[in-house]
């Protein structure tokens, strides 16, 4: 192999170690009913969260459920995830980030509750 190829391969390996080193692990063995309800919501996608080890990089969000968007890109799932995150003490993506991840995955979700933006009524001039 050429020296440049070795250099590139070594950089890729070191980058992976650095990225994996950023992972946080949370253990929540006494997860409450809200956390276990997430597993009910994920059941149609044949996935189950193991609350004894939750791995995340900066926060838990849509990108943690890649391939499970049919189950995870809903307001009900996000709201339950936020409640579980508070109980188990792990951060959850903001609504904007979560909506963006779902939109990128072609499963847009409206986390505002579907309420249209309030506008100030205008009155005609006299």
N, CA and C atoms as a LAMMPS dump frame, in Angstrom:
ITEM: TIMESTEP
0
ITEM: NUMBER OF ATOMS
378
ITEM: BOX BOUNDS ff ff ff
-5.0000000000000000e+02 5.0000000000000000e+02
-5.0000000000000000e+02 5.0000000000000000e+02
-5.0000000000000000e+02 5.0000000000000000e+02
ITEM: ATOMS id mol type element x y z
1 1 1 N 0.836 -1.182 0
2 1 2 C 0 0 0
3 1 3 C 0.88 1.244 0
4 2 1 N 0.309 2.278 -0.548
5 2 2 C 1.027 3.549 -0.589
6 2 3 C 0.935 4.232 0.778
7 3 1 N 1.933 5.047 1.102
8 3 2 C 1.901 5.748 2.393
9 3 3 C 0.639 6.603 2.572
10 4 1 N 0.145 7.217 1.506
11 4 2 C -1.06 8.035 1.606
12 4 3 C -2.264 7.177 1.997
13 5 1 N -2.359 5.983 1.462
14 5 2 C -3.445 5.068 1.806
15 5 3 C -3.382 4.693 3.277
16 6 1 N -2.165 4.396 3.768
17 6 2 C -2.002 4.092 5.191
18 6 3 C -2.451 5.262 6.051
19 7 1 N -2.065 6.46 5.653
20 7 2 C -2.428 7.657 6.396
21 7 3 C -3.947 7.827 6.466
22 8 1 N -4.617 7.617 5.358
23 8 2 C -6.076 7.763 5.31
24 8 3 C -6.747 6.714 6.192
25 9 1 N -6.296 5.475 6.113
26 9 2 C -6.881 4.4 6.912
27 9 3 C -6.674 4.664 8.405
28 10 1 N -5.491 5.091 8.78
29 10 2 C -5.218 5.39 10.188
30 10 3 C -6.099 6.535 10.672
31 11 1 N -6.275 7.561 9.844
32 11 2 C -7.137 8.683 10.229
33 11 3 C -8.583 8.246 10.407
34 12 1 N -9.055 7.372 9.548
35 12 2 C -10.435 6.877 9.671
36 12 3 C -10.592 6.098 10.975
37 13 1 N -9.649 5.234 11.27
38 13 2 C -9.72 4.436 12.502
39 13 3 C -9.673 5.338 13.732
40 14 1 N -8.767 6.298 13.746
41 14 2 C -8.688 7.219 14.885
42 14 3 C -9.953 8.048 15.026
43 15 1 N -10.54 8.458 13.914
44 15 2 C -11.78 9.225 13.963
45 15 3 C -12.904 8.398 14.562
46 16 1 N -12.966 7.123 14.198
47 16 2 C -13.998 6.249 14.758
48 16 3 C -13.817 6.086 16.258
49 17 1 N -12.581 5.915 16.714
50 17 2 C -12.339 5.799 18.149
51 17 3 C -12.75 7.079 18.871
52 18 1 N -12.454 8.226 18.266
53 18 2 C -12.829 9.497 18.885
54 18 3 C -14.341 9.623 18.96
55 19 1 N -15.026 9.281 17.867
56 19 2 C -16.483 9.401 17.829
57 19 3 C -17.137 8.447 18.833
58 20 1 N -16.67 7.225 18.88
59 20 2 C -17.218 6.246 19.825
60 20 3 C -16.929 6.685 21.254
61 21 1 N -15.799 7.339 21.474
62 21 2 C -15.452 7.814 22.804
63 21 3 C -16.379 8.907 23.3
64 22 1 N -17.101 9.557 22.4
65 22 2 C -18.037 10.606 22.802
66 22 3 C -19.359 10.048 23.313
67 23 1 N -19.578 8.757 23.128
68 23 2 C -20.853 8.153 23.518
69 23 3 C -21.047 8.208 25.026
70 24 1 N -22.266 8.488 25.405
71 24 2 C -22.659 8.478 26.81
72 24 3 C -23.516 7.235 27.041
73 25 1 N -23.448 6.698 28.234
74 25 2 C -24.259 5.539 28.583
75 25 3 C -25.076 5.898 29.814
76 26 1 N -26.364 5.648 29.737
77 26 2 C -27.255 5.877 30.864
78 26 3 C -27.888 4.546 31.215
79 27 1 N -27.951 4.261 32.486
80 27 2 C -28.625 3.063 32.939
81 27 3 C -29.888 3.481 33.679
82 28 1 N -31.006 2.9 33.277
83 28 2 C -32.279 3.229 33.917
84 28 3 C -33.053 1.928 34.152
85 29 1 N -32.524 1.047 35.029
86 29 2 C -33.161 -0.252 35.234
87 29 3 C -34.544 -0.159 35.883
88 30 1 N -34.827 0.949 36.549
89 30 2 C -36.141 1.126 37.181
90 30 3 C -37.021 2.062 36.367
91 31 1 N -36.943 1.927 35.058
92 31 2 C -37.716 2.789 34.168
93 31 3 C -39.195 2.719 34.526
94 32 1 N -39.864 3.838 34.378
95 32 2 C -41.276 3.891 34.746
96 32 3 C -42.168 3.497 33.568
97 33 1 N -43.478 3.602 33.768
98 33 2 C -44.439 3.169 32.746
99 33 3 C -44.296 3.957 31.458
100 34 1 N -43.891 5.243 31.546
101 34 2 C -43.713 6.034 30.334
102 34 3 C -42.594 5.463 29.473
103 35 1 N -41.519 5.047 30.107
104 35 2 C -40.405 4.479 29.356
105 35 3 C -40.816 3.165 28.685
106 36 1 N -41.513 2.328 29.421
107 36 2 C -41.922 1.05 28.833
108 36 3 C -42.998 1.231 27.768
109 37 1 N -43.725 2.345 27.828
110 37 2 C -44.705 2.643 26.777
111 37 3 C -43.99 2.905 25.442
112 38 1 N -42.753 3.4 25.504
113 38 2 C -41.971 3.565 24.278
114 38 3 C -41.815 2.229 23.566
115 39 1 N -41.597 1.162 24.34
116 39 2 C -41.458 -0.166 23.733
117 39 3 C -42.766 -0.618 23.086
118 40 1 N -43.895 -0.24 23.676
119 40 2 C -45.18 -0.568 23.051
120 40 3 C -45.326 0.171 21.72
121 41 1 N -44.885 1.422 21.685
122 41 2 C -44.962 2.192 20.45
123 41 3 C -43.998 1.666 19.39
124 42 1 N -42.885 1.067 19.825
125 42 2 C -41.895 0.513 18.894
126 42 3 C -42.191 -0.934 18.498
127 43 1 N -43.122 -1.578 19.181
128 43 2 C -43.427 -2.997 18.92
129 43 3 C -43.776 -3.281 17.458
130 44 1 N -44.586 -2.451 16.783
131 44 2 C -44.881 -2.744 15.368
132 44 3 C -43.63 -2.742 14.481
133 45 1 N -42.574 -2.113 14.929
134 45 2 C -41.313 -2.083 14.178
135 45 3 C -40.345 -3.164 14.658
136 46 1 N -40.832 -4.064 15.508
137 46 2 C -40.019 -5.166 16.039
138 46 3 C -38.744 -4.672 16.708
139 47 1 N -38.884 -3.677 17.574
140 47 2 C -37.74 -3.128 18.29
141 47 3 C -38.109 -2.911 19.748
142 48 1 N -37.13 -3.111 20.615
143 48 2 C -37.351 -2.93 22.042
144 48 3 C -36.125 -2.243 22.643
145 49 1 N -36.355 -1.222 23.457
146 49 2 C -35.274 -0.496 24.112
147 49 3 C -34.875 -1.239 25.385
148 50 1 N -33.579 -1.435 25.552
149 50 2 C -33.054 -2.025 26.78
150 50 3 C -32.678 -0.868 27.695
151 51 1 N -33.468 -0.634 28.723
152 51 2 C -33.25 0.516 29.593
153 51 3 C -32.085 0.337 30.557
154 52 1 N -31.468 -0.831 30.561
155 52 2 C -30.303 -0.992 31.419
156 52 3 C -29.073 -0.322 30.793
157 53 1 N -29.08 -0.144 29.451
158 53 2 C -27.986 0.536 28.754
159 53 3 C -28.563 1.348 27.609
160 54 1 N -28.574 2.656 27.763
161 54 2 C -29.026 3.548 26.696
162 54 3 C -27.81 4.333 26.231
163 55 1 N -27.41 4.117 24.973
164 55 2 C -26.263 4.818 24.408
165 55 3 C -26.76 6.003 23.594
166 56 1 N -26.096 7.141 23.756
167 56 2 C -26.408 8.303 22.924
168 56 3 C -25.148 9.149 22.818
169 57 1 N -25.131 10.06 21.834
170 57 2 C -23.941 10.884 21.64
171 57 3 C -24.092 12.261 22.269
172 58 1 N -25.075 13.026 21.924
173 58 2 C -25.269 14.326 22.558
174 58 3 C -26.638 14.39 23.209
175 59 1 N -27.59 13.77 22.573
176 59 2 C -28.944 13.683 23.112
177 59 3 C -29.658 12.557 22.37
178 60 1 N -30.772 12.123 22.929
179 60 2 C -31.549 11.054 22.304
180 60 3 C -32.568 11.716 21.393
181 61 1 N -32.68 11.199 20.179
182 61 2 C -33.613 11.798 19.233
183 61 3 C -33.878 10.915 18.048
184 62 1 N -34.374 11.528 17.003
185 62 2 C -34.774 10.795 15.806
186 62 3 C -33.67 9.955 15.201
187 63 1 N -32.44 10.466 15.235
188 63 2 C -31.342 9.708 14.633
189 63 3 C -30.992 8.45 15.43
190 64 1 N -31.437 8.353 16.676
191 64 2 C -31.225 7.13 17.457
192 64 3 C -32.164 6.012 17.02
193 65 1 N -33.223 6.364 16.312
194 65 2 C -34.221 5.38 15.896
195 65 3 C -34.245 5.248 14.378
196 66 1 N -33.082 5.33 13.776
197 66 2 C -32.948 5.196 12.332
198 66 3 C -33.478 3.834 11.883
199 67 1 N -34.317 3.851 10.876
200 67 2 C -34.948 2.631 10.389
201 67 3 C -36.249 2.309 11.103
202 68 1 N -36.562 3.065 12.149
203 68 2 C -37.784 2.836 12.931
204 68 3 C -38.731 4.036 12.834
205 69 1 N -38.561 4.843 11.796
206 69 2 C -39.31 6.089 11.675
207 69 3 C -40.814 5.884 11.634
208 70 1 N -41.265 4.743 11.113
209 70 2 C -42.71 4.469 11.099
210 70 3 C -43.285 4.465 12.508
211 71 1 N -42.47 4.097 13.47
212 71 2 C -42.922 4.016 14.859
213 71 3 C -42.505 5.22 15.692
214 72 1 N -41.354 5.795 15.384
215 72 2 C -40.8 6.837 16.256
216 72 3 C -41.113 8.266 15.832
217 73 1 N -41.514 8.479 14.62
218 73 2 C -41.772 9.841 14.146
219 73 3 C -43.232 10.217 14.357
220 74 1 N -43.633 10.235 15.623
221 74 2 C -44.981 10.668 15.995
222 74 3 C -44.873 11.583 17.209
223 75 1 N -45.864 12.424 17.375
224 75 2 C -45.893 13.315 18.538
225 75 3 C -45.99 12.503 19.824
226 76 1 N -46.799 11.446 19.804
227 76 2 C -46.964 10.611 20.994
228 76 3 C -45.629 9.994 21.42
229 77 1 N -44.857 9.505 20.446
230 77 2 C -43.559 8.91 20.76
231 77 3 C -42.622 9.961 21.334
232 78 1 N -42.553 11.134 20.694
233 78 2 C -41.648 12.184 21.164
234 78 3 C -42.015 12.631 22.577
235 79 1 N -43.292 12.877 22.819
236 79 2 C -43.719 13.315 24.155
237 79 3 C -43.372 12.274 25.217
238 80 1 N -43.555 11.003 24.886
239 80 2 C -43.228 9.922 25.821
240 80 3 C -41.721 9.834 26.034
241 81 1 N -40.959 10.044 24.964
242 81 2 C -39.496 10.034 25.051
243 81 3 C -39.001 11.156 25.97
244 82 1 N -39.597 12.329 25.864
245 82 2 C -39.213 13.453 26.726
246 82 3 C -39.495 13.12 28.193
247 83 1 N -40.668 12.551 28.463
248 83 2 C -41.026 12.181 29.834
249 83 3 C -40.065 11.122 30.373
250 84 1 N -39.757 10.146 29.559
251 84 2 C -38.815 9.092 29.962
252 84 3 C -37.427 9.685 30.182
253 85 1 N -37.021 10.598 29.313
254 85 2 C -35.711 11.233 29.447
255 85 3 C -35.571 11.982 30.759
256 86 1 N -36.643 12.634 31.178
257 86 2 C -36.605 13.344 32.471
258 86 3 C -36.456 12.347 33.61
259 87 1 N -37.175 11.245 33.53
260 87 2 C -37.123 10.235 34.591
261 87 3 C -35.752 9.557 34.638
262 88 1 N -35.235 9.181 33.465
263 88 2 C -33.964 8.448 33.397
264 88 3 C -32.748 9.372 33.293
265 89 1 N -32.985 10.651 33.246
266 89 2 C -31.94 11.661 33.197
267 89 3 C -31.036 11.548 31.973
268 90 1 N -31.664 11.465 30.781
269 90 2 C -30.897 11.603 29.548
270 90 3 C -31.527 12.727 28.731
271 91 1 N -30.692 13.503 28.034
272 91 2 C -31.21 14.621 27.252
273 91 3 C -31.905 14.135 25.989
274 92 1 N -32.933 14.863 25.586
275 92 2 C -33.69 14.536 24.373
276 92 3 C -33.554 15.702 23.404
277 93 1 N -33.47 15.382 22.12
278 93 2 C -33.38 16.424 21.094
279 93 3 C -34.499 17.442 21.241
280 94 1 N -34.222 18.654 20.811
281 94 2 C -35.26 19.68 20.771
282 94 3 C -36.306 19.276 19.737
283 95 1 N -37.475 19.887 19.816
284 95 2 C -38.525 19.564 18.845
285 95 3 C -38.066 19.873 17.419
286 96 1 N -37.34 20.953 17.243
287 96 2 C -36.874 21.332 15.906
288 96 3 C -35.939 20.264 15.343
289 97 1 N -34.986 19.797 16.162
290 97 2 C -34.035 18.762 15.705
291 97 3 C -34.766 17.451 15.422
292 98 1 N -35.693 17.083 16.298
293 98 2 C -36.421 15.824 16.121
294 98 3 C -37.27 15.873 14.85
295 99 1 N -37.977 16.989 14.644
296 99 2 C -38.778 17.147 13.426
297 99 3 C -37.894 17.092 12.188
298 100 1 N -36.718 17.711 12.269
299 100 2 C -35.784 17.714 11.15
300 100 3 C -35.295 16.302 10.826
301 101 1 N -34.923 15.534 11.861
302 101 2 C -34.473 14.153 11.639
303 101 3 C -35.563 13.314 10.976
304 102 1 N -36.805 13.495 11.424
305 102 2 C -37.912 12.735 10.838
306 102 3 C -38.187 13.181 9.401
307 103 1 N -38.079 14.463 9.169
308 103 2 C -38.3 14.98 7.807
309 103 3 C -37.242 14.44 6.851
310 104 1 N -35.987 14.418 7.303
311 104 2 C -34.897 13.867 6.484
312 104 3 C -35.163 12.399 6.18
313 105 1 N -35.743 11.684 7.135
314 105 2 C -36.045 10.258 6.958
315 105 3 C -37.355 10.038 6.2
316 106 1 N -37.927 11.103 5.666
317 106 2 C -39.158 11.037 4.861
318 106 3 C -40.381 10.637 5.68
319 107 1 N -40.368 10.991 6.979
320 107 2 C -41.508 10.757 7.868
321 107 3 C -41.758 12.024 8.691
322 108 1 N -42.181 13.102 8.019
323 108 2 C -42.347 14.361 8.747
324 108 3 C -43.354 14.237 9.888
325 109 1 N -43.075 14.965 10.956
326 109 2 C -43.934 14.95 12.125
327 109 3 C -44.089 16.385 12.614
328 110 1 N -45.287 16.714 13.084
329 110 2 C -45.557 18.035 13.639
330 110 3 C -45.655 17.888 15.153
331 111 1 N -44.646 18.355 15.861
332 111 2 C -44.619 18.2 17.309
333 111 3 C -45.293 19.356 18.038
334 112 1 N -45.816 20.309 17.277
335 112 2 C -46.494 21.437 17.915
336 112 3 C -47.915 21.068 18.314
337 113 1 N -48.352 19.901 17.953
338 113 2 C -49.697 19.463 18.309
339 113 3 C -50.701 19.703 17.202
340 114 1 N -50.215 20.193 16.079
341 114 2 C -51.102 20.403 14.943
342 114 3 C -51.927 21.671 15.035
343 115 1 N -51.66 22.491 16.054
344 115 2 C -52.398 23.735 16.173
345 115 3 C -51.833 24.752 15.195
346 116 1 N -52.683 25.366 14.401
347 116 2 C -52.166 26.364 13.477
348 116 3 C -51.638 27.57 14.253
349 117 1 N -50.687 28.229 13.662
350 117 2 C -50.111 29.406 14.316
351 117 3 C -51.196 30.453 14.526
352 118 1 N -51.166 31.06 15.683
353 118 2 C -52.143 32.093 15.989
354 118 3 C -51.737 33.365 15.263
355 119 1 N -52.671 33.981 14.617
356 119 2 C -52.381 35.239 13.956
357 119 3 C -53.275 36.316 14.541
358 120 1 N -52.808 37.496 14.499
359 120 2 C -53.581 38.623 15.01
360 120 3 C -54.559 39.052 13.94
361 121 1 N -55.843 39.053 14.258
362 121 2 C -56.804 39.461 13.254
363 121 3 C -56.61 40.93 12.894
364 122 1 N -56.795 41.196 11.641
365 122 2 C -56.67 42.588 11.206
366 122 3 C -58.073 43.135 10.964
367 123 1 N -58.21 44.397 11.19
368 123 2 C -59.493 45.046 10.934
369 123 3 C -59.345 45.99 9.773
370 124 1 N -60.396 46.15 9.076
371 124 2 C -60.358 47.031 7.912
372 124 3 C -60.197 48.482 8.344
373 125 1 N -59.556 49.292 7.502
374 125 2 C -59.363 50.705 7.8
375 125 3 C -60.678 51.463 7.638
376 126 1 N -60.777 52.613 8.244
377 126 2 C -62.006 53.409 8.128
378 126 3 C -61.855 54.543 7.196
